[in-house]
Amino acid sequence: MWQDTSSSYASSSQNSYYAQPVVPEPQLQFYSPQGPSDPNSFYPGSRPSLDGNVGAQGTISQQGVAPGYGGNIQPAVGGWWTAFGTGGFEGEPPLLQELGINFQHIRAKSMTVLNPLRGVDARIMDDADMAGPIIFVFCFGICLLFSGKPNFGYIYGVGLFGSASMYTLLNLMSERGIDAYRVVSVLGYCLLPMVGVSAISVMMVLDGTFGYLLSILSILWCTYSASGIFVAVLQMSDQRLLVAYPVGLLYGCFALLSVFNNGSGVE
């Protein structure tokens, strides 16, 4: 009997010894619940719901959010050839306008060069494009190539040196000044009569009296047109002869390339 009493006492003392105090768990509350039915209860404030419906046209409508930018993507009108056109798509500028090519301006400047006796507008070089000069220089080189005188290197060298020289002289002589872009544009447009001489050299040999007279005429034509444009733009009418002299030397070099053969082409 004493054994049962001792065993019960040992078990009770062992339970009391191993018993741990119960510590209440802290209630960590990082938000203020607003009710079980509130979908935004996990956030301290209210925010608009991100739920929405996707319509048939591809627009997303959100609840509680102000409408933003919307629109529909329209398919391109036309076939595959639309990519090679110059009209452009609706709401976009044409391709030629983005490239800075305006055939009306090219035509107007070309007519000014071809008719040098007509008065030159002082604002003719406000749009100093390079499309016309590039076309004329390319045609000049192609015509010389067809006539057996492949002088592309000479054309590039003479044109670069002449443009740099005229840019320096004009800025030293005038008070207004002119940029190199407009100098190259004027010299390129006024090369048009020389392009005609190079085209004639394809059909006949200009190393004779007729070729010499034609070359002199084209030099005078180009010089008169270029000096008139420079004088009108820079407002230096009293110095036209001083402007015309270096310009005439430049176009004289182009005339020599058109008349004579440097020995690299076909005899």
Summary of the structure (lengths in Angstrom):
residues: 267
radius of gyration: 42.8
end to end distance: 143.5
largest distance: 154.8
contacts: 640
relative contact order: 0.09
helix: 55%
strand: 2%
